[in-house]
Every structure is written in C-alpha cells, then in structure tokens.
Amino acid sequence: MTSHLFARRRLLVAPAAVLALAFPPAGAAAAEPAYAGTCTVSQTTLIYTATPGVANEVTVQAPGLTGYSLAVQDEAGPIKGCSPDPRGGEAVLVGNVIKKIKVVAGDEDDVVVIAADINVPLPTVVYGGDGDDELRGGRGRDDLRGGGATTTCAAGRHDRLRGEAGDDVLRGGTTTTPSTAAGRGRRTR
C-alpha cells in the first residue's frame, strides 16, 4: 500500500512540474539578450567596450542625420547603451557633446574603423587587445594600439600607431608631420 501511495504522489508532482515550466512566476525576469558590446558616454568621451569572447566589427561614423551625432555599429550584434538609431538597425547615436572617441576591442580577432565622414575630426584611442586585429583611424588625432597578436594599423597624419606584441603592420600618413610608430614586428610607412 505504501508503494501505491508513493506512485500516486509522483504522478501528481509531474503535472505540477510541467505547469511550473510552462508558466514561470510573475516576478521572473526575462533573460537579457547577448550584446556585442556596450556604448557609454563619460563626460565628453564616447566609449565603446566589446563584450569578452566576441569577434567585433566596429564602425564609428556620422549617420547623416541633422545636427552633430555619431553612430556606432558592430556587425557582431546589438549594442547596449546610448540611444538606438531612429531609422532602425544596430547603430547607436550620441549627441553633440562628444569630443573624444575610445574603443576597447578586447580579445578575439577584431576590426575597428573610425570613418572619415565625421564632420569634426575627433581624437580617438583604439585598444585592439588580444587577437589578430585591424585598426583604422579617422581624420582626428588617433592613438591606435595593437595588443598580444598580429595587428594591422592604418591612420592618417599626426597619429600614434603602436603594434605592441606580435608581428604588426603599421601604416601612417605621409605629411611633414608623420605619424609615430612603435612596437615589435614589421613597420611600413
């Protein structure tokens, strides 16, 4: 008789477990989507920080909207923070208080492009981090820093290119005030 009672209780528990899985408690939060990175503004600096473990393809550009704004887009996925582009897409917009750009690509093989279409050339710092990275500066004073693997840096005049560890290719501008290049590996001007 004891085993019969046990079997009946087990049958009653199984449907209750199925219902609990089908209808989570009212206070349960939905899982947050996976982000390619986070966009924040600290004083007058736009900061994009990649999520660890994501191979990023980041572009910072002028979105072509009225007024001065910047768009940050990552082909690796959605970006957390700032405001979404009202025209749709993954871009993130920032108002006219931005005076500097900072991108931290982190690990993995990343591509970071600071587009030349930004109306006012802004100083930019890009940290490639670990992985084989490609870093391209814009029209402002850029400080492009490789990381622990092979890095390709390309920038215009008045820029600082740092390959750091790994076999690096550094391409600077050709003006009376050339870019400075530092690091181990190949350097091409």
C-alpha positions as CSV (number, residue, x, y, z in Angstrom):
1,M,0.0,0.0,0.0
2,T,2.9,2.4,0.7
3,S,4.2,1.9,-2.8
4,H,0.8,2.7,-4.3
5,L,0.6,6.0,-2.3
6,F,4.1,6.8,-3.5
7,A,3.2,6.2,-7.1
8,R,0.1,8.5,-6.8
9,R,2.2,11.3,-5.3
10,R,4.8,11.0,-8.1
11,L,2.0,11.3,-10.7
12,L,0.7,14.5,-9.1
13,V,4.1,16.1,-8.9
14,A,4.9,15.5,-12.6
15,P,2.0,17.6,-14.0
16,A,2.8,20.4,-11.4
17,A,6.4,20.5,-12.7
18,V,5.3,20.8,-16.3
19,L,2.9,23.7,-15.4
20,A,5.7,25.4,-13.5
21,L,8.0,25.3,-16.5
22,A,5.2,26.4,-18.9
23,F,4.2,29.4,-16.7
24,P,7.1,31.0,-14.9
25,P,6.3,33.1,-11.7
26,A,5.0,36.6,-12.4
27,G,8.2,38.2,-11.0
28,A,10.6,36.2,-13.1
29,A,12.8,38.5,-15.3
30,A,13.3,37.7,-19.0
31,A,16.9,36.8,-20.0
32,E,18.9,39.8,-21.2
33,P,19.9,39.5,-24.9
34,A,23.6,38.9,-25.8
35,Y,25.3,42.2,-26.7
36,A,28.3,42.6,-28.9
37,G,29.5,45.5,-26.7
38,T,28.5,48.5,-24.5
39,C,28.4,52.1,-25.5
40,T,28.7,54.8,-22.8
41,V,29.5,58.5,-22.5
42,S,31.9,59.6,-19.8
43,Q,32.0,63.4,-19.6
44,T,32.7,64.2,-23.3
45,T,34.2,60.8,-24.3
46,L,32.2,58.2,-26.3
47,I,33.4,54.8,-25.0
48,Y,32.7,51.5,-26.8
49,T,33.7,48.4,-24.9
50,A,33.4,45.0,-26.6
51,T,32.0,42.0,-24.8
52,P,34.6,39.4,-24.0
53,G,34.6,36.4,-26.3
54,V,33.1,38.3,-29.3
55,A,34.9,39.0,-32.5
56,N,33.8,42.6,-33.2
57,E,33.5,44.6,-36.4
58,V,33.0,48.1,-35.1
59,T,32.5,51.3,-37.2
60,V,32.2,54.8,-35.8
61,Q,30.7,57.2,-38.3
62,A,28.5,60.2,-38.9
63,P,25.0,58.8,-39.5
64,G,23.8,61.7,-41.8
65,L,21.1,63.0,-39.5
66,T,20.5,66.6,-38.8
67,G,22.7,68.1,-36.1
68,Y,26.0,66.6,-35.0
69,S,25.8,63.0,-33.9
70,L,27.9,59.8,-34.1
71,A,26.8,56.3,-35.0
72,V,28.5,53.2,-33.5
73,Q,27.7,49.9,-35.2
74,D,29.0,46.4,-34.5
75,E,28.3,43.7,-37.1
76,A,28.7,41.2,-34.3
77,G,25.4,42.1,-32.8
78,P,23.3,44.7,-30.8
79,I,25.0,47.3,-28.7
80,K,23.9,48.1,-25.1
81,G,23.7,51.7,-24.0
82,C,23.2,55.1,-25.5
83,S,20.2,55.6,-27.8
84,P,19.0,53.5,-30.7
85,D,19.1,54.8,-34.3
86,P,15.6,56.2,-35.0
87,R,15.9,54.9,-38.6
88,G,16.4,51.3,-37.4
89,G,19.4,49.0,-37.4
90,E,22.0,48.3,-34.9
91,A,23.5,51.8,-34.8
92,V,23.8,53.8,-31.6
93,L,23.6,57.6,-31.7
94,V,25.2,60.2,-29.4
95,G,24.6,63.9,-29.2
96,N,26.9,66.8,-29.9
97,V,28.8,66.8,-26.5
98,I,31.3,64.2,-27.8
99,K,34.9,65.5,-28.0
100,K,36.8,62.2,-28.0
101,I,36.3,58.5,-29.0
102,K,37.6,55.5,-27.2
103,V,37.1,51.9,-28.4
104,V,38.2,48.8,-26.4
105,A,38.0,45.8,-28.8
106,G,39.3,43.3,-26.2
107,D,40.0,39.7,-27.1
108,E,39.3,37.8,-30.4
109,D,40.1,39.0,-33.9
110,D,38.5,42.4,-34.2
111,V,38.1,45.1,-36.9
112,V,37.7,48.8,-35.8
113,V,37.1,51.6,-38.3
114,I,36.8,55.3,-37.4
115,A,35.2,56.6,-40.6
116,A,36.5,59.7,-42.4
117,D,32.9,61.1,-42.7
118,I,32.8,62.5,-39.2
119,N,32.3,66.3,-39.6
120,V,34.7,67.4,-36.9
121,P,37.9,65.3,-36.6
122,L,37.8,63.8,-33.1
123,P,40.8,62.5,-31.2
124,T,40.5,58.7,-30.9
125,V,42.1,55.9,-28.9
126,V,41.6,52.3,-30.0
127,Y,42.8,49.4,-28.0
128,G,43.0,46.2,-30.1
129,G,43.7,43.8,-27.3
130,D,44.4,40.1,-27.8
131,G,43.7,38.5,-31.2
132,D,44.6,39.5,-34.8
133,D,43.1,43.0,-35.2
134,E,42.7,45.6,-37.9
135,L,42.5,49.1,-36.6
136,R,41.8,52.1,-38.9
137,G,41.8,55.7,-37.7
138,G,39.8,58.6,-38.9
139,R,40.7,62.3,-39.6
140,G,41.4,63.2,-36.0
141,R,44.5,62.6,-33.9
142,D,44.4,58.8,-33.5
143,D,46.2,56.6,-31.0
144,L,45.9,53.1,-32.3
145,R,47.2,50.4,-30.0
146,G,47.6,46.7,-31.1
147,G,47.8,44.0,-28.5
148,G,49.0,40.5,-28.0
149,A,48.9,39.2,-31.6
150,T,49.2,40.4,-35.2
151,T,47.8,43.9,-35.7
152,T,47.4,46.0,-38.8
153,C,47.1,49.7,-38.0
154,A,46.3,52.3,-40.7
155,A,45.9,56.0,-40.0
156,G,46.4,59.5,-41.4
157,R,48.8,62.2,-40.3
158,H,49.5,63.3,-36.7
159,D,48.7,59.8,-35.4
160,R,50.3,57.4,-33.0
161,L,50.5,53.7,-34.0
162,R,51.6,51.1,-31.5
163,G,51.9,47.5,-32.6
164,E,52.9,46.1,-29.2
165,A,53.5,42.3,-29.1
166,G,53.1,40.2,-32.3
167,D,54.0,40.7,-35.9
168,D,52.4,44.1,-36.8
169,V,51.9,46.2,-39.9
170,L,51.7,49.9,-39.1
171,R,50.8,52.4,-41.9
172,G,50.9,56.1,-41.1
173,G,50.2,59.2,-43.1
174,T,52.7,60.9,-45.3
175,T,52.9,64.6,-44.4
176,T,55.5,67.0,-43.0
177,T,54.5,65.7,-39.5
178,P,54.4,61.9,-40.0
179,S,52.7,59.5,-37.6
180,T,54.8,57.9,-35.0
181,A,55.1,54.1,-35.0
182,A,56.2,51.9,-32.1
183,G,56.2,48.2,-31.4
184,R,57.8,45.0,-32.5
185,G,57.3,43.5,-35.9
186,R,57.1,45.0,-39.4
187,R,56.6,48.7,-39.9
188,T,55.5,50.1,-43.2
189,R,55.2,53.8,-44.0
